[in-house]
Amino acid sequence: MDRIRIATVVALQFITGIIFAEPSPDFERDVLPILERSCFQCHGPEKQKSGYRLDVRDISIGGGDSGYPAIIPHDAQNSALIEFVSGVDPEMKMPPEKSKAQPLSEDEITLLRDWINAGPIWPDALAGKVEEVLPHWSLEPLVSPVVPGNESNPIDGFILEKLSEKNLAPSPAAGRVTLIRRLYYNLIGLPPSPEEVEAFISDSSPTAYEDLVDHLLASPRYGERWARHWLDTIQFADTHGYEHDIARENAWPYRDYVIQSLNEDKPWARFIREQLATDYFYPDEPQLTPALGYLGATPFDLSTYITSGVTFDYLDRDSMVTQTMAAFVSTTASCARCHDHKFDPVPQQDYYALQAVFSGIIKGDLAYDADPKTKRDRDHWRTVLSAAQAKDGETLLQSEHVERVKEWLSERKVEKTWTPLNVETFQSTDGVMLTRRPNGAIQSGGPRPDKATYTITGTTELKELTAIRLNVFTVDKLPKKGPGRHEGNFHLSEITVRVFKQGELNPTQIKLRRATADFNQTDWGVEKSIDGNTGTAWGIHPAVGLPHHAVFGFDEALVMNPGDRLSIVLDQLHGTGHIIGEFRLDVSGEGTESTVALPTSIVEKLSIAFTELTESERVERAAAILRFVSDDTLAEFPEYSSVYAAASSVDMPDGADAPKWVTLAKPKPVHRMERGNFDSPAELVEPGALSVITALPARFELTAPEDEASRRAALADWIAHRDNVLTWRSIVNRVWQYHFGRGLCDTPSDLGRMGGTPSHPELIDWLAVWFRDEANGSLKDLHKMIVTSQTYQQSSMTREDAVEIDEDNRLLWRQLRHRLDAETFHDYTKAISGNLDLTMGGPGVQHFTQGPGPQLTPTLDYDAYDWDADGANRRSIYRFVWRGIADPLLETLDFPDLGLLSPKRGFSVSSLQALALYNNEFVLYHAQAMADRLTEESSDLDIQIARATQLAWNREPNAEEQTEFRTYANTHGLAALCRVILNSNEYLFVD
Amino acid sequence: MNPFHPQNPMTRRDALRTFANGFGMLGLAGMLNGEAAASTLSTGHLFPRAKRVIFLFMAGGPSHVDLFDPKSRLQTESGKPLPFAMPALHRTKTGNLLGSPWKFARHGESGMEISELLPHISTCADDLCMIRSMVADNINHNGACLQMNTGEQSFSRPSLGSWLLYGLGSENQNLPGFVVLSPAQPAQGAPLWGSSFLPASNQGTLLVDLNNPIANLGNSQFSSKTQRAQLDALKMINEQHAATRGADNRLNARIESFELAYRMQTEAPEAFDIKGESEATRNLYGLDDPVTEIFGKQCLMARRLAERGVRCTQVYHTQTSKRKSCQLWDQHGGLRQELPNNCAATDKPIAGLLKDLKARGLLDDTLVIWGGEFGRTPTAEGDNGREHHPFGFTMWMAGGGVKGGMTYGATDEYGWHATENPVHVHDLHATILHLMGIDHEQLTYRYSGRDYRLTDVYGNVVHDIIA
């Protein structure tokens, strides 16, 4: 704007200062009506396409975003405005044909020309101005307002103040039965039992209500109820979504983490930090790793991932940016993907800075140790292993490790270890003649083919085998004396060991865990002979003319019974005659220390004491030995736990059985994309957040920007910061929504200009400050503050006097009548039929049967589910949620489309919903189960009926109902009556 | 923005938004009065030329150069390379030009050129408005199907049918307003007919089993007589409950919804039951021949639904007498065998549908749309196949306010690029909405801080094809 002002200063002097004698078109009378009619639609007070508007003099003349003046005084010919309206470039003719605006006639264009050439004269009074943009309410500094009145609960002060402004009275408090039903619904999502209702009604303590609130907040059921609210908000489901909507078998630990965190009442700032970067903030608490499931919660487009990488990167990060900004700071940041946000002060750069926060991670299964000690120990041994691999003397020569090395050597008993295999058969492909030598070795003779495969079978007296050793020997007649037939060298491509158990038709392949050798050719190490790739091999160049050996350790000890035979296949497929000249196979049943081959250079000096060695010899020895020690120790660790998250290294579920490891060595560069077009990268953008929060730096100052976790941590700190005014407003408004059916601002994930207008902004601010400073981010305290208010405890009955003034109850003159949502309908029904299973945690329960689909996405049949199955009656939060294939019953009850963020639930009514509730197997099953329960509890129909209404409605039937229901049950059966009750409004609505 | 301090009088849209989802006050009125609510929006926009849509979807991508877009140079230069560079956007590299193995002839007074594979549709030439210059943006089934149905290639967005239902309501509350008939589930599944962020009541109802069309219409335990008795009991309970709760539209709407559900239980089976159709009608749709029976049944059901005021019916061709597939028209190979099979399965039923609608006076206000997610390359994949081709392909519409016998737009001499009057998918959507009386720029829904449209920020109505 400043630039434009400067550019037009000169022009303005002409316009306002000079009056010509000639009568020229009058702005107000002649020009303005044309502009209003034909231009304002796109370039006026409402819209300013290309930043240009004709209702403000400065901009009319100075031009819009292009910075190019639109009107040049006295020079209509060269004024862009005239060029546009006269259609010099037909493509750019204004108004465009497709707009409904009336084009300018020739006369009108002439009039505009004359007006410009004659000045133009644009009176000050009509100069217009750009409306001063006040900070939006949600961005104003967060200051605790004075609480109106003297109510004991400040919430009531704010509500009553607004009500009295409209001469509205609040509604009276609801009765105790209503209150207990309401509290149970809001706080734990289950119905109170008739006994619990009775106890509450007869509790004469003045703190009865508060006690009940405390009791419910302390219940583990609370976390189960509230977890789903958060999971909706952040779009969590158990499958990918999109075209290849496949299962994420390890998504559930995040769900359990959320439940647990809520039950523990984790402070909000801590909850933020854990979900975004627990690995950075709390490395010593690996049990919190499932928190990172947050980062993986949004959909994953496997198809785009496979076919177009860069587009995928930007789109997938977009999902994380959108999710994070919506969930934590209620900002629609993704609007700034293509251009500066049109309504909120979010420039495009901010959006891409947020993308850069997530540019070092990718979604997939993240392996972790849930037990801190296991993690510490495993980390320790991994450090040792990598030090050994890197021959890092500083680490390896620490006394602790030197001791290890000594110990290892003292336990080693190589010579007693090995027994030759009792060879029974030996043969080769490709015409090689194998012969047995007197010393038991097998020699390769005859023509030398390019490649060959030897197969040897044999037995052993050993009862248990743990390793096999391949010895290769020198032979005088071979070139360079062997042991290989190519200039002394050979290449062992693969070794395969199988066992034929006595009486079994097919052999079992033995898994080889480790291969070691006394010598390894550079890039042709012995591990390549067990890597499953026949293109790689073990070789010994240049150490030819010497015997060598390699040891192959089994993954598990192999029990050998009489009659069991081993078969060993030696593939030597490199070509050019790289085949073994003479060899012998030995077996061993000793432990791992003894059955590794150490490099000759180390073996030669084993008799020399450690202290006598040179520094580099010490490192060599320690490295060689500690590699095995750490390797063996690591092998003993329990398997990793796994959570579907996003991290720098993950195993990506892609529909195949084999793991698919994806690792990002460092964060990918993120460019701002012109117009959001991924083919048009502009400048590189560094990690950061929203510049609109002026109290905090918008770009992160990272000491190690390559450390991707530090980027996420910086964003978490930015969000959780006490001065981030959006964070605190966002969460208190979100929590409010679930207690009153609507937020004080009714767009909980958008507190921006396109969001709703808050009914009580002061109350939001008061709650935000109180929650942050007094409650220290305790959600349970916030719940208690809200539900102990008189506002919350009001009756939900409508009142005609109030309806006239505030029909929609924005001012909260009554409480909302809640309809059971999808989960509570499920859980209530299981509870009152007596089947609710309160088992917590673990993999999700699949309420469907699965069949193969046309592509990776399977077909699901929800109708075929057996409601007697294990876990069928667990709480709905433990349901396996298939993102793209909704449960038909829950969908009609407005379970959201989790292809999208779902900050609030709809509450629809439709005939399809009625049909579903009426005829769905779930309802029929539980109607029968409820009838069974009632019959079991009493054989008296009247008692059964009374019990039924107590369970479902928390009240006794009235006399008329009792009669009607008795008649009804006698005619149609008790299950039919239960089905009617399960469909009743009194059951589905919570007053 | 805040519906309680409206800048403008409340529209049906605002009202729905106010009540967040489904039936609020106006929604309830809508439920009770059917069309009354729908007209609220129509009057706000345009004069509707069509009241309902039947979208015949040939999933997989039907070959335009073999069916509707004959190219003489493609024939004469068959086997030679395409004389210009193919666009960078491609999947597998295709080879040289492949002339159509089939002959074209002119039909009707309009002389519209149609392949010999479609003898029955050819007899309807003068009712067809053929668009030979369709353009889409995505070369894969998933993205292209999503775009054809929702306007967007990857994210979850409301489908065309759900926008129509949202904007216009349903004419018949005893049936779902948006029905999808598909014997095999299309590969992309529910997102093709989902309501996304629109209220859930606007989503399409998928019917996979043509013999048992709507879920939950009945159940295993209770006879319909018992059902009525139960509903009466439920009504009594609910009315007593409502009487003690003051005015609450949701309670009343729910009471009413059960009555509607009950009526749907009786009306829906009737709507889908084609047993009562005359021999002549059944034969018109090819129900007497196993080759045409399945798609014939789908088309006949579509007509019955159109008659009963269903706003949008989508008919996916996903099963023939020989096979079931979510992408029947995806001839990467087997073009010479599979394309004739597909045509044989659909040609007569489609012609039957057009003729039947016309005979019943329904074609005037029923917009029939034929097409797939894209066309196929004029060049060969292998020696008997064609690749995906979104750069220029053919769709046609009939009835509902379009010009019959018209051929609009053209591809280049080889059938590759749409060169004359290109019609993008967004333009098609804008035009469909326009024909239904909706200004595509005005039908919006606010979600996540933005007003969304079916056409996003694109789309021009193709006025030239409107009668």
Interface residues (C-beta under 8 A of the other chain):
Chain A: K98 Y242 E243 D245 D301 S303 T304 T307 L315 T322 A326 T332 S334 C335 F343 D344 T747 S749 D750 G752 M754 G755 G756 T757 M797 T798 R799 V803 D808 R810 R817 R819 G853 P854 Q855 T857 T859 D863 G884 I885 A886 P888 E891 T892 D894 D897 G899 L900 L901 K904 G906 F907 S908 V909 S910 S911 L912 Q913 A914 L915 A916 Y918 N919 N920 E921 L924 Q928 E961 E964 Y968 T971 H972 A975 A976 L977 R979 V980 I981 N983 S984 N985 E986 L988 F989 D991
Chain B: M1 N2 P3 F4 H5 T18 A20 N21 G22 F23 G27 N140 N142 S154 F155 S156 Q173 N174 P176 A184 Q185 A187 Q188 G189 A190 P191 G194 S195 S196 F197 P199 A200 S201 T205 I214 A215 N216 L217 G218 N219 S220 Q221 F222 T226 Q227 A229 Q230 A233 L234 M236 I237 N238 Q240 H241 A242 R245 G246 A247 D248 R250 L251 A253 R254 I255 S257 F258 L260 A261 R263 M264 Q265 S325 C326 Q327 R446 Y447 S448 G449 R450 N460
